[in-house]
Amino acid sequence: MTDFLDALTEMTGIIAGYAWGIPSIVLLVGTGLYLTLRLRFIQYRGFRHSLALIAGKYDKSTDPGEVTHFQALSTALSATIGTGNIAGVATAIALGGPGAVFWMWITALVGMASKYASCTLALKFRRFHPDGSVSGGPMYTLARGLNMPKLGAAFAVFTLIASFGIGNMVQANSVTDGLTYIFPHASDYKLVIGVVIAIMVGLVIIGGIKRIAKVTSRIVPFMAVAYCGAALLILILHAERIPTAFGTILNLALNPWAAGGGAIGAAIQYGVARGVFSNEAGLGSAPMAHAAARTNEPVREGLVAMMGPFIDTIVICTMTALVIVIMGAWGDGRPEALKGAALSAYAFEQALGQAGSWVVGFGLMFFAYSTIIAWSYYGDRSAEFLFGERAVLPYRLIYTVLVVVGAYVPLQLVWNFADIANMLMAAPNLISLILLAGLVKKLSDDYFSRQTTDAKQPEQG
């Protein structure tokens, strides 16, 4: 069995390498850059207005939809603020060096435009069911907006597969990875850990998006503040090292004489791959959560959604990266056996002692739990699109069982699987964004032409 898993890990690693080659990176970052220019830097000019939307200033209870702007963002963030912020950043630095962090930033900045466009389209082409529930996302955008139902079905298939890896097994695997570092004997209780997480997941996802949104809108702010607070404390205690850390990141990302050509290539590859895994910009997953938002204005939810990559990567991932670099937990300073979540735990421990490991360990559990329940919604929307409502309950049951399975799979194999699934999802979604960029611009121009007067008259729920 071990030999088989080793061979599978090697094979998927090769496939993931091809999947995240230069053409894929150019497509992802290039699409985000194209949308940034086409939409006239929407991530910057719409930043302040998006904050007002998130705060509920424009919520109206009579608008169609199932959840508020804040709840939709919390659900989407709970899927992105997860192991990518702890394990993903550490893996990127371990394999690509600190320079990879710079390319995570680039992915996030242009990804804000990608997420704005995809979520605006998700609201435009979402479908309302007789019971008032909502379905939306790239599969509906492709089917209803571009009359490409087969490509929409392909996206749904890839999302269904990806939900089992990206949103499920990766999370369970990283929890056991981090806990094993903190408690060496935790590896003897992987089954127990998996079962406990699975039970907690099942109790929530059976209630659909409303229960998921209710839970995530409480967990996300709490876990983000707790984890970021610990990271911020470390940065304050070692503030004098921060400029050097930023210098190291930029130097190894852009200076071939410092990093070497091959090292820069690795930084770009792992930085973009982990950046996309972390904030999911371009994948098309978040639009499924945002499609349930209660609003008549597609652009409003697009503005709310674009804050996801900023919060996730620019803020939280940067904090993790700075702690790792500042504490020297990379390169020669990194114990060779440590990768993923364990490397982040090691860096925090160097700064805060045993308490640092506990912060990462417990933060990881909250992050992973919220990610698992949010990704279950993406999967069940895809199952519903492909097979109808009757497929949703069986999907949720299978999804819950796989939480346990994920705890046993080798870490690198899970990451390889996640990288492959990410790119398979991204391709059809990016096609829709490129072909419908003109529509997004039209919707944006129309909204902002009215926004000057509308902003002065907030709607009341």
ZANULO-191956 format. One record per residue: x, y, z of N, C-alpha, C in turn. Coordinates in steps of 0.2 Angstrom, whole numbers, padded with zeros to 4 digits, always signed. Layout:
// ZANULO-191956
XYZXYZXYZ/...
END
This chain:
// ZANULO-191956
+0004-0006+0000+0000+0000+0000+0004+0006+0000/+0010+0006+0004+0014+0012+0004+0017+0013-0002/+0020+0008-0006+0023+0009-0012+0018+0012-0017/+0012+0010-0017+0006+0012-0021+0005+0020-0020/+0005+0022-0014+0004+0029-0012+0010+0033-0014/+0016+0030-0013+0022+0034-0016+0022+0035-0023/+0020+0030-0027+0020+0030-0034+0014+0035-0036/+0008+0035-0033+0003+0039-0034+0005+0047-0033/+0008+0048-0027+0011+0054-0026+0016+0057-0031/+0020+0053-0033+0025+0055-0038+0021+0057-0045/+0016+0052-0047+0013+0054-0053+0009+0060-0053/+0005+0061-0047+0001+0067-0047+0005+0073-0046/+0011+0072-0043+0016+0078-0043+0018+0080-0050/+0019+0076-0054+0021+0077-0061+0015+0081-0065/+0009+0078-0064+0003+0081-0067+0002+0088-0065/+0003+0089-0058+0002+0095-0055+0007+0100-0058/+0013+0098-0059+0018+0102-0062+0016+0105-0069/+0014+0100-0073+0011+0102-0079+0005+0107-0079/+0001+0105-0074-0005+0109-0074-0004+0116-0072/+0001+0117-0068+0003+0124-0065+0010+0126-0069/+0010+0125-0075+0016+0127-0079+0014+0134-0081/+0019+0137-0085+0019+0144-0087+0012+0146-0091/+0009+0142-0095+0003+0144-0099-0003+0145-0094/-0003+0140-0089-0009+0141-0084-0008+0147-0080/-0001+0149-0078+0000+0155-0074-0002+0161-0077/+0000+0161-0084-0001+0167-0088-0009+0168-0089/-0012+0162-0090-0020+0163-0090-0023+0165-0084/-0021+0163-0078-0024+0165-0072-0022+0173-0071/-0016+0174-0070-0014+0181-0069-0016+0186-0074/-0015+0183-0081-0017+0187-0086-0024+0189-0087/-0028+0184-0085-0036+0186-0085-0037+0191-0080/-0034+0190-0074-0035+0195-0068-0033+0202-0070/-0027+0202-0074-0024+0209-0076-0028+0212-0081/-0031+0208-0086-0035+0210-0091-0042+0213-0088/-0045+0210-0083-0051+0212-0080-0049+0219-0076/-0044+0219-0073-0042+0225-0069-0042+0231-0074/-0039+0230-0080-0038+0236-0085-0045+0237-0088/-0049+0232-0090-0055+0233-0093-0060+0236-0088/-0060+0234-0082-0065+0237-0077-0062+0243-0073/-0056+0246-0076-0053+0252-0074-0052+0252-0066/-0048+0246-0064-0045+0246-0058-0051+0246-0052/-0056+0241-0054-0062+0241-0049-0060+0239-0042/-0054+0236-0041-0052+0234-0034-0050+0240-0030/-0048+0245-0034-0046+0251-0030-0052+0256-0030/-0055+0258-0035-0060+0263-0035-0067+0260-0031/-0068+0254-0031-0074+0251-0027-0072+0249-0020/-0066+0250-0018-0064+0247-0011-0068+0250-0005/-0069+0257-0005-0073+0260+0000-0080+0258+0000/-0083+0258-0006-0090+0256-0006-0091+0249-0004/-0087+0245-0005-0087+0238-0003-0088+0237+0004/-0084+0241+0008-0084+0241+0015-0091+0243+0018/-0094+0248+0015-0101+0250+0017-0106+0244+0015/-0105+0241+0010-0109+0235+0008-0109+0230+0013/-0102+0228+0015-0101+0223+0020-0104+0224+0027/-0104+0231+0029-0106+0233+0035-0114+0233+0035/-0117+0232+0030-0124+0231+0030-0128+0237+0028/-0124+0243+0026-0127+0249+0025-0133+0249+0019/-0132+0244+0015-0137+0244+0009-0141+0237+0009/-0141+0234+0015-0145+0228+0015-0153+0230+0015/-0157+0225+0012-0164+0226+0012-0167+0219+0012/-0171+0218+0017-0174+0212+0019-0178+0209+0014/-0181+0214+0010-0186+0212+0005-0183+0210-0002/-0177+0211-0003-0173+0209-0009-0173+0201-0010/-0173+0199-0016-0172+0191-0017-0166+0188-0015/-0166+0183-0012-0159+0179-0009-0160+0176-0003/-0155+0173+0000-0156+0169+0006-0152+0172+0012/-0146+0175+0010-0142+0177+0016-0140+0185+0014/-0137+0188+0020-0135+0195+0019-0128+0195+0015/-0126+0201+0014-0120+0202+0010-0114+0199+0015/-0115+0201+0021-0109+0199+0026-0109+0191+0027/-0115+0188+0027-0115+0181+0028-0113+0178+0022/-0114+0180+0016-0111+0178+0010-0104+0178+0010/-0101+0184+0012-0094+0185+0012-0091+0180+0017/-0094+0179+0023-0092+0175+0028-0091+0168+0026/-0096+0166+0022-0096+0159+0019-0091+0158+0014/-0090+0163+0010-0085+0162+0005-0078+0163+0008/-0077+0167+0013-0071+0168+0017-0069+0162+0021/-0074+0158+0024-0073+0152+0028-0070+0147+0023/-0072+0147+0017-0069+0142+0012-0062+0144+0010/-0060+0151+0010-0053+0153+0008-0049+0154+0014/-0051+0157+0020-0047+0157+0026-0047+0150+0029/-0042+0147+0027-0041+0140+0030-0034+0138+0030/-0033+0132+0028-0026+0129+0029-0022+0132+0024/-0024+0136+0018-0020+0139+0014-0017+0145+0017/-0020+0148+0022-0016+0153+0026-0011+0151+0031/-0011+0145+0033-0006+0142+0037-0002+0137+0034/-0005+0132+0031-0001+0126+0028+0001+0129+0021/-0003+0132+0017-0002+0134+0010+0004+0139+0010/+0004+0144+0014+0010+0149+0014+0016+0145+0016/+0016+0141+0021+0022+0138+0023+0025+0133+0017/+0020+0130+0014+0022+0125+0009+0025+0129+0003/+0022+0135+0001+0025+0139-0004+0032+0142-0002/+0033+0144+0004+0040+0146+0006+0045+0140+0006/+0042+0134+0009+0047+0129+0009+0049+0126+0002/+0045+0126-0003+0046+0124-0009+0049+0129-0014/+0046+0135-0013+0048+0141-0018+0052+0146-0015/+0053+0146-0008+0057+0151-0005+0053+0157-0003/+0055+0162+0001+0051+0168+0002+0049+0172-0004/+0052+0172-0009+0050+0175-0015+0043+0173-0017/+0041+0167-0016+0034+0165-0018+0029+0169-0015/+0030+0172-0009+0025+0177-0006+0023+0183-0010/+0028+0185-0014+0027+0191-0018+0022+0189-0024/+0023+0183-0026+0018+0181-0032+0011+0179-0029/+0011+0177-0023+0004+0177-0019+0001+0183-0019/+0005+0189-0018+0002+0195-0018-0001+0197-0025/+0003+0196-0030+0001+0198-0036-0005+0194-0038/-0005+0188-0037-0011+0184-0038-0018+0187-0035/-0017+0189-0029-0022+0192-0025-0025+0198-0028/-0020+0203-0029-0022+0209-0032-0026+0209-0038/-0023+0205-0043-0027+0205-0049-0033+0200-0048/-0032+0195-0044-0038+0191-0042-0044+0194-0039/-0043+0200-0036-0049+0204-0034-0053+0206-0040/-0051+0208-0046-0055+0209-0051-0058+0203-0054/-0054+0197-0054-0057+0191-0056-0063+0189-0052/-0062+0190-0045-0068+0188-0041-0074+0193-0041/-0072+0199-0042-0078+0204-0043-0082+0202-0050/-0078+0200-0055-0082+0199-0061-0086+0192-0061/-0083+0187-0058-0086+0181-0057-0092+0181-0053/-0092+0185-0047-0098+0185-0043-0103+0190-0045/-0101+0195-0049-0106+0199-0052-0110+0195-0057/-0107+0191-0061-0110+0187-0066-0114+0181-0062/-0112+0179-0057-0116+0174-0053-0123+0176-0051/-0123+0183-0049-0129+0186-0047-0134+0187-0053/-0130+0189-0058-0134+0190-0064-0138+0184-0067/-0135+0178-0067-0137+0172-0070-0139+0167-0065/-0140+0169-0059-0142+0164-0054-0150+0162-0055/-0151+0156-0052-0158+0153-0053-0161+0152-0046/-0168+0154-0046-0172+0154-0040-0176+0148-0041/-0177+0144-0035-0181+0138-0035-0188+0139-0032/-0193+0135-0033-0199+0137-0030-0200+0138-0023/-0195+0134-0019-0195+0135-0012-0191+0141-0010/-0189+0145-0014-0185+0151-0012-0178+0151-0012/-0175+0145-0012-0168+0144-0012-0165+0146-0019/-0158+0147-0019-0155+0150-0024-0149+0145-0026/-0148+0145-0033-0142+0141-0036-0139+0146-0041/-0132+0146-0040-0128+0151-0045-0121+0149-0045/-0117+0152-0049-0110+0150-0050-0109+0150-0057/-0102+0148-0059-0100+0148-0066-0104+0143-0070/-0106+0138-0067-0110+0133-0071-0116+0136-0074/-0120+0141-0070-0125+0144-0073-0124+0150-0077/-0118+0153-0076-0115+0158-0080-0114+0156-0087/-0111+0150-0087-0109+0147-0094-0115+0144-0097/-0120+0141-0094-0126+0138-0097-0131+0144-0099/-0132+0149-0095-0137+0154-0096-0134+0160-0099/-0128+0162-0097-0125+0168-0100-0122+0167-0107/-0119+0161-0108-0115+0160-0114-0118+0154-0118/-0124+0151-0116-0127+0146-0119-0122+0140-0120/-0118+0139-0115-0113+0133-0116-0114+0128-0110/-0120+0125-0110-0122+0120-0105-0117+0115-0104/-0114+0112-0109-0109+0107-0108-0103+0109-0104/-0101+0115-0106-0095+0118-0102-0097+0119-0095/-0103+0121-0094-0106+0122-0087-0106+0116-0083/-0108+0111-0087-0108+0104-0083-0101+0102-0082/-0096+0103-0086-0089+0101-0085-0086+0105-0079/-0088+0111-0078-0086+0115-0072-0089+0112-0066/-0095+0110-0066-0099+0107-0061-0095+0100-0059/-0093+0096-0064-0090+0090-0062-0083+0091-0059/-0079+0096-0062-0073+0098-0059-0074+0100-0051/-0079+0104-0050-0080+0107-0044-0082+0101-0039/-0086+0097-0041-0088+0091-0037-0082+0087-0035/-0078+0086-0040-0072+0082-0038-0067+0086-0033/-0066+0092-0035-0062+0097-0031-0064+0097-0024/-0071+0097-0023-0074+0098-0016-0071+0093-0011/-0070+0087-0014-0068+0081-0010-0060+0082-0008/-0057+0085-0012-0049+0086-0011-0048+0093-0008/-0049+0098-0011-0048+0105-0009-0051+0107-0003/-0058+0106-0003-0062+0108+0003-0063+0103+0008/-0060+0097+0007-0062+0091+0012-0055+0088+0014/-0052+0084+0010-0047+0080+0013-0041+0084+0014/-0039+0089+0010-0034+0094+0012-0035+0097+0019/-0041+0099+0021-0042+0102+0027-0041+0097+0033/-0044+0091+0032-0043+0085+0037-0036+0083+0038/-0032+0083+0032-0025+0081+0032-0021+0086+0036/-0022+0092+0035-0018+0098+0038-0019+0098+0045/-0025+0097+0047-0027+0097+0055-0023+0092+0058/-0023+0085+0055-0019+0080+0059-0011+0082+0058/-0009+0085+0053-0002+0087+0052+0000+0092+0058/-0004+0097+0059-0003+0102+0064-0003+0099+0071/-0008+0095+0072-0009+0092+0079-0004+0087+0080/-0001+0084+0075+0004+0079+0076+0011+0082+0078/+0012+0088+0076+0018+0092+0077+0017+0094+0085/+0011+0096+0087+0010+0099+0094+0010+0093+0099/+0006+0088+0097+0005+0082+0101+0008+0076+0097/+0014+0074+0098+0017+0068+0094+0013+0062+0093/+0009+0061+0099+0005+0055+0099-0002+0055+0095/-0003+0062+0093-0010+0063+0089-0010+0058+0083/-0004+0057+0080-0005+0052+0074-0008+0046+0076/-0008+0044+0082-0011+0037+0084-0019+0038+0084/-0021+0044+0084-0028+0045+0085-0031+0048+0079/-0029+0047+0073-0031+0050+0067-0038+0049+0065/-0040+0042+0067-0047+0040+0066-0052+0044+0070/-0050+0045+0077-0054+0049+0081-0055+0056+0079/-0049+0059+0077-0049+0066+0075-0054+0067+0069/-0053+0062+0064-0057+0063+0058-0065+0062+0060/-0066+0057+0064-0073+0056+0066-0077+0062+0069/-0073+0065+0074-0075+0071+0077-0077+0076+0073/-0072+0078+0068-0073+0083+0063-0079+0081+0059/-0079+0075+0057-0085+0073+0052-0092+0074+0055/-0092+0072+0062-0099+0073+0065-0101+0081+0065/-0096+0085+0067-0097+0092+0068-0099+0095+0061/-0096+0092+0056-0097+0095+0049-0105+0093+0047/-0106+0086+0048-0113+0084+0046-0118+0087+0049/-0117+0089+0056-0123+0093+0059-0124+0100+0056/-0120+0103+0053-0121+0109+0050-0123+0109+0043/-0120+0105+0039-0121+0105+0031-0128+0102+0030/-0131+0098+0034-0137+0096+0033-0143+0101+0032/-0141+0107+0035-0146+0113+0035-0145+0117+0029/-0140+0116+0025-0140+0120+0019-0136+0127+0020/-0137+0131+0015-0133+0137+0015-0135+0142+0021/-0142+0142+0023-0143+0146+0029-0140+0144+0035/-0140+0138+0037-0136+0136+0043-0129+0137+0042/-0126+0135+0036-0119+0136+0035-0117+0143+0036/-0121+0148+0033-0120+0155+0033-0120+0158+0041/-0125+0155+0044-0126+0157+0051-0120+0155+0055/-0117+0149+0054-0111+0146+0058-0105+0150+0056/-0104+0151+0049-0098+0154+0047-0097+0161+0049/-0103+0165+0049-0103+0172+0051-0101+0173+0058/-0101+0168+0062-0099+0168+0069-0091+0166+0069/-0090+0160+0066-0083+0158+0066-0078+0162+0063/-0079+0164+0057-0074+0168+0053-0071+0174+0057/-0075+0179+0059-0073+0184+0063-0068+0182+0069/-0071+0177+0072-0067+0175+0079-0061+0172+0077/-0060+0168+0072-0054+0164+0071-0049+0169+0067/-0052+0173+0063-0047+0178+0060-0044+0183+0065/-0048+0185+0069-0045+0190+0075-0040+0186+0079/-0042+0180+0081-0038+0177+0086-0031+0175+0083/-0031+0172+0077-0025+0170+0073-0021+0176+0071/-0024+0181+0069-0020+0188+0067-0018+0191+0073/-0021+0191+0078-0019+0194+0084-0012+0191+0087/-0012+0184+0086-0006+0181+0088+0000+0183+0084/-0001+0183+0077+0004+0185+0072+0006+0192+0073/+0001+0196+0074+0003+0203+0075+0007+0204+0081/+0006+0201+0087+0010+0201+0093+0017+0199+0091/+0018+0194+0087+0025+0192+0085+0028+0198+0081/+0024+0200+0077+0027+0206+0072+0029+0212+0076/+0025+0213+0081+0026+0219+0086+0033+0218+0090/+0033+0212+0092+0039+0210+0096+0046+0210+0092/+0045+0209+0086+0051+0209+0081+0050+0214+0076/+0047+0220+0077+0046+0225+0072+0052+0227+0068/+0058+0227+0072+0064+0229+0068+0066+0224+0063/+0064+0218+0063+0065+0213+0057+0061+0214+0051/+0055+0217+0052+0050+0217+0047+0053+0220+0040/+0056+0226+0040+0059+0228+0034+0064+0223+0030/+0068+0220+0034+0072+0215+0031+0068+0209+0028/+0063+0207+0032+0059+0202+0029+0056+0204+0022/+0053+0210+0022+0050+0212+0016+0056+0212+0010/+0062+0215+0012+0067+0215+0007+0069+0208+0005/+0069+0203+0009+0071+0196+0007+0065+0194+0002/+0059+0195+0004+0054+0192-0001+0054+0195-0008/+0055+0202-0008+0056+0205-0014+0062+0203-0018/+0068+0203-0014+0074+0201-0018+0074+0194-0021/+0071+0189-0017+0071+0183-0019+0066+0181-0025/+0061+0186-0025+0056+0186-0030+0058+0189-0037/+0062+0194-0037+0063+0198-0043+0071+0198-0045/+0075+0196-0040+0082+0197-0042+0085+0190-0044/+0087+0189-0050+0089+0182-0052+0096+0181-0049/+0100+0186-0048+0107+0185-0045+0107+0183-0038/+0101+0185-0035+0101+0183-0028+0098+0176-0027/+0093+0174-0031+0089+0168-0030+0091+0163-0035/+0093+0165-0041+0095+0160-0046+0088+0159-0051/+0089+0158-0057+0084+0158-0062+0079+0152-0060/+0081+0146-0058+0077+0141-0056+0073+0142-0050/+0076+0146-0045+0073+0148-0039+0067+0152-0040/+0068+0157-0045+0063+0162-0046+0057+0158-0050/+0059+0154-0054+0053+0150-0057+0049+0146-0052/+0053+0143-0047+0049+0139-0042+0045+0144-0038/+0048+0150-0036+0044+0155-0033+0038+0157-0036/+0038+0158-0043+0032+0160-0046+0027+0154-0046/+0029+0148-0048+0025+0143-0048+0021+0141-0042/+0025+0141-0036+0022+0139-0030+0018+0145-0027/+0021+0151-0028+0017+0157-0026+0010+0158-0029/+0010+0157-0036+0003+0158-0039-0001+0152-0037/+0002+0146-0037-0002+0140-0035-0005+0140-0028/-0001+0142-0024-0003+0143-0017-0008+0149-0016/-0006+0154-0020-0011+0160-0019-0018+0159-0021/-0018+0155-0027-0025+0153-0029-0028+0148-0025/-0024+0144-0022-0027+0139-0017-0030+0143-0011/-0026+0148-0009-0028+0152-0003-0034+0156-0004/-0034+0160-0009-0040+0165-0010-0045+0163-0015/-0043+0158-0019-0048+0155-0024-0050+0159-0030/-0046+0165-0031-0048+0170-0036-0047+0166-0043/-0052+0166-0047-0052+0163-0053-0054+0156-0054/-0055+0153-0048-0057+0146-0048-0065+0145-0049/-0069+0150-0047-0076+0150-0048-0080+0147-0042/-0076+0146-0037-0080+0143-0031-0084+0148-0027/-0081+0153-0025-0084+0158-0021-0091+0161-0024/-0091+0162-0031-0098+0164-0034-0104+0160-0032/-0103+0153-0030-0108+0149-0028-0111+0151-0021/-0107+0154-0017-0109+0156-0010-0112+0163-0011/-0109+0167-0015-0111+0174-0016-0118+0175-0020/-0119+0170-0024-0125+0169-0028-0131+0169-0023/-0131+0167-0017-0136+0167-0012-0138+0173-0009/-0134+0178-0010-0134+0185-0007-0141+0188-0008/-0143+0192-0003-0150+0195-0004-0149+0202-0007/-0150+0203-0013-0149+0209-0016-0152+0209-0023/-0154+0215-0026-0156+0215-0033-0150+0218-0037/-0145+0220-0034-0139+0223-0038-0133+0218-0039/-0132+0215-0044-0127+0210-0045-0120+0213-0044/-0119+0220-0045-0113+0223-0044-0111+0224-0037/-0116+0225-0033-0115+0225-0026-0112+0219-0023/-0114+0213-0025-0111+0207-0022-0104+0206-0025/-0103+0208-0031-0097+0208-0034-0092+0212-0030/-0094+0218-0028-0089+0222-0024-0088+0219-0017/-0093+0216-0014-0092+0212-0008-0087+0207-0009/-0088+0203-0014-0084+0197-0015-0077+0199-0016/-0075+0204-0019-0068+0206-0021-0064+0207-0015/-0067+0208-0009-0063+0209-0003-0060+0203-0001/-0063+0197-0003-0060+0190-0001-0053+0190-0002/-0050+0190-0008-0043+0190-0009-0039+0195-0005/-0042+0201-0004-0038+0206+0000-0037+0203+0007/-0043+0201+0010-0043+0199+0017-0039+0193+0018/-0040+0188+0014-0037+0182+0014-0029+0182+0013/-0027+0185+0007-0020+0184+0005-0016+0190+0007/-0018+0196+0006-0014+0202+0007-0014+0203+0015/-0019+0201+0019-0018+0203+0026-0016+0196+0030/-0020+0191+0029-0019+0185+0034-0013+0181+0031/-0012+0180+0025-0006+0176+0022+0000+0180+0023/+0000+0186+0022+0006+0190+0023+0008+0190+0031/+0004+0190+0035+0006+0189+0042+0009+0182+0044/+0006+0177+0041+0010+0170+0042+0016+0170+0039/+0017+0173+0033+0023+0173+0029+0029+0177+0033/+0027+0183+0035+0032+0187+0039+0034+0184+0045/+0030+0180+0049+0032+0177+0055+0037+0171+0053/+0036+0167+0048+0040+0162+0045+0047+0165+0043/+0047+0170+0040+0053+0173+0037+0057+0177+0043/+0053+0181+0047+0056+0184+0053+0060+0179+0058/+0056+0174+0059+0059+0169+0064+0064+0164+0061/+0066+0165+0054+0071+0161+0051+0069+0154+0050/+0062+0153+0050+0060+0146+0049+0059+0144+0042/+0064+0145+0038+0064+0143+0031+0072+0142+0029/+0073+0139+0023+0080+0138+0021+0084+0133+0026/+0089+0136+0027+0094+0132+0032+0091+0132+0039/+0086+0137+0040+0084+0138+0047+0078+0133+0048/+0076+0130+0043+0070+0125+0043+0072+0118+0044/+0069+0115+0050+0070+0108+0050+0068+0104+0044/+0072+0100+0041+0070+0097+0034+0063+0093+0034/+0061+0090+0040+0055+0086+0040+0049+0090+0040/+0050+0097+0042+0044+0101+0043+0041+0104+0036/+0035+0103+0035+0032+0106+0029+0025+0108+0031/+0022+0112+0027+0015+0113+0028+0013+0116+0035/+0008+0114+0038+0005+0117+0044+0011+0117+0050/+0014+0111+0050+0019+0110+0055+0025+0115+0055/+0027+0118+0049+0032+0123+0048+0029+0130+0051/+0023+0131+0050+0020+0137+0053+0020+0137+0060/+0018+0131+0063+0018+0130+0070+0025+0131+0073/+0030+0128+0069+0037+0129+0072+0039+0136+0072/+0037+0140+0067+0039+0147+0067+0035+0151+0073/+0029+0150+0074+0026+0153+0080+0029+0151+0086/+0031+0144+0087+0034+0142+0093+0040+0145+0094/+0044+0147+0089+0050+0150+0090+0049+0157+0093/+0044+0160+0092+0042+0167+0095+0038+0167+0101/+0034+0162+0102+0029+0162+0108+0030+0156+0112/+0035+0152+0111+0035+0146+0115+0030+0141+0113/+0028+0137+0118+0023+0132+0117+0016+0135+0115/+0015+0141+0117+0009+0144+0116+0008+0146+0108/+0013+0147+0105+0013+0148+0098+0011+0142+0094/+0013+0136+0096+0011+0130+0093+0003+0129+0094/+0001+0130+0100-0006+0130+0102-0010+0134+0097/-0008+0141+0096-0012+0145+0092-0013+0143+0085/-0007+0140+0082-0008+0137+0076-0012+0131+0076/-0011+0126+0080-0015+0120+0081-0022+0121+0081/-0024+0126+0086-0032+0127+0087-0034+0131+0081/-0030+0136+0079-0032+0140+0073-0034+0136+0067/-0029+0131+0066-0030+0126+0061-0036+0122+0061/-0038+0120+0067-0045+0117+0068-0051+0121+0066/-0051+0127+0068-0056+0131+0066-0056+0133+0059/-0050+0135+0056-0050+0136+0049-0052+0130+0045/-0050+0124+0046-0051+0118+0043-0059+0117+0043/-0062+0117+0049-0069+0116+0050-0073+0120+0046/-0072+0127+0046-0076+0132+0042-0075+0131+0035/-0069+0129+0033-0068+0128+0026-0072+0122+0023/-0071+0116+0027-0075+0110+0025-0082+0111+0025/-0086+0115+0029-0093+0116+0029-0095+0121+0023/-0090+0125+0022-0092+0130+0016-0091+0126+0009/-0086+0122+0009-0085+0119+0002-0090+0114+0001/-0093+0111+0006-0099+0106+0005-0104+0109+0001/-0105+0116+0002-0111+0119-0001-0109+0120-0009/-0102+0121-0010-0100+0122-0017-0101+0115-0021/-0100+0110-0017-0101+0103-0020-0108+0101-0021/-0112+0103-0016-0119+0101-0017-0123+0105-0022/-0121+0111-0023-0124+0115-0029-0122+0112-0035/-0116+0109-0036-0113+0106-0042-0117+0100-0043/-0118+0096-0038-0122+0090-0038-0129+0091-0040/-0132+0096-0037-0139+0098-0039-0139+0100-0047/-0134+0104-0049-0134+0106-0056-0134+0100-0061/-0130+0095-0059-0129+0089-0063-0134+0084-0063/-0137+0083-0057-0141+0077-0056-0148+0079-0053/-0149+0085-0051-0155+0087-0048-0155+0087-0040/-0160+0089-0037-0160+0090-0030-0160+0083-0026/-0161+0078-0029-0161+0071-0026-0154+0069-0025/-0149+0072-0028-0142+0070-0027-0139+0074-0021/-0142+0079-0019-0139+0083-0013-0137+0079-0007/-0142+0076-0004-0142+0072+0002-0136+0067+0001/-0136+0062-0004-0131+0057-0005-0124+0061-0005/-0124+0066-0009-0117+0070-0009-0115+0072-0002/-0119+0075+0002-0117+0077+0009-0115+0071+0013/-0118+0066+0012-0116+0060+0016-0109+0057+0014/-0108+0057+0008-0101+0055+0005-0096+0060+0007/-0098+0066+0007-0093+0071+0009-0091+0071+0016/-0096+0069+0020-0095+0069+0027-0090+0063+0029/-0091+0057+0026-0087+0051+0027-0080+0053+0025/-0079+0056+0019-0072+0058+0016-0068+0062+0021/-0071+0066+0026-0067+0069+0031-0063+0065+0035/-0065+0059+0036-0062+0054+0040-0056+0051+0036/-0058+0050+0029-0053+0047+0025-0047+0051+0024/-0048+0058+0023-0043+0063+0022-0037+0063+0027/-0039+0061+0033-0034+0061+0039-0028+0056+0038/-0029+0051+0033-0025+0046+0032-0020+0047+0026/-0022+0051+0022-0019+0052+0015-0012+0056+0016/-0007+0054+0013+0000+0058+0014-0001+0065+0011/+0002+0069+0015+0001+0077+0014+0003+0079+0007/+0008+0077+0004+0010+0079-0003+0005+0077-0008/+0003+0070-0007-0002+0068-0012-0008+0072-0012/-0011+0074-0006-0017+0078-0005-0016+0085-0009/-0010+0088-0008-0008+0095-0011-0008+0094-0018/-0005+0089-0021-0005+0088-0028-0012+0087-0031/-0016+0083-0028-0023+0082-0030-0027+0089-0030/-0025+0093-0025-0029+0100-0024-0026+0104-0030/-0020+0104-0032-0017+0108-0037-0020+0106-0044/-0021+0100-0045-0024+0098-0051-0031+0100-0052/-0035+0099-0046-0042+0100-0046-0043+0108-0047/-0039+0112-0044-0039+0119-0044-0039+0121-0052/-0034+0119-0055-0034+0121-0062-0039+0119-0067/-0042+0112-0066-0047+0110-0069-0054+0114-0068/-0055+0117-0062-0060+0121-0061-0059+0128-0064/-0053+0131-0064-0051+0137-0066-0053+0138-0074/-0051+0133-0078-0051+0134-0085-0058+0136-0088/-0063+0133-0086-0070+0135-0089-0072+0141-0086/-0071+0143-0080-0073+0149-0076-0069+0155-0080/-0063+0154-0081-0059+0160-0084-0062+0161-0091/-0064+0156-0095-0067+0157-0101-0073+0161-0101/-0077+0160-0096-0083+0164-0095-0081+0171-0093/-0076+0172-0089-0074+0179-0087-0072+0183-0093/-0068+0180-0098-0065+0183-0103-0071+0185-0108/-0075+0180-0110-0080+0181-0115-0086+0186-0112/-0087+0186-0106-0092+0191-0103-0089+0197-0100/-0083+0199-0101-0080+0205-0098-0084+0211-0100/-0086+0211-0106-0090+0217-0109-0097+0218-0105/-0100+0212-0103-0106+0213-0099-0105+0215-0092/-0099+0213-0089-0098+0215-0083-0096+0223-0083/-0093+0225-0088-0091+0232-0088-0098+0236-0089/-0102+0234-0093-0109+0237-0094-0113+0237-0087/-0113+0232-0084-0116+0232-0077-0113+0236-0072/-0106+0237-0072-0103+0241-0068-0104+0248-0069/-0103+0250-0076-0104+0257-0078-0111+0259-0076/-0116+0255-0077-0123+0257-0075-0124+0258-0068/-0121+0253-0064-0122+0254-0057-0118+0260-0054/-0112+0261-0056-0108+0267-0053-0111+0274-0056/-0115+0273-0061-0118+0280-0064-0124+0282-0059/-0127+0276-0056-0132+0278-0051-0130+0278-0044/-0124+0276-0043-0121+0275-0036-0120+0282-0032/-0119+0287-0036-0118+0293-0033-0124+0295-0029/-0130+0295-0032-0136+0296-0028-0139+0291-0024/-0138+0285-0026-0140+0279-0022-0136+0279-0015/-0130+0280-0015-0125+0280-0009-0128+0285-0004/-0131+0290-0006-0133+0295-0001-0140+0293+0002/-0143+0287-0001-0149+0285+0002-0149+0278+0003/-0146+0276+0009-0145+0269+0011-0152+0265+0011/-0152+0259+0009-0159+0256+0009-0159+0253+0017/-0165+0253+0019-0167+0250+0026-0170+0243+0025/-0167+0238+0030-0171+0232+0030-0177+0232+0034/
END
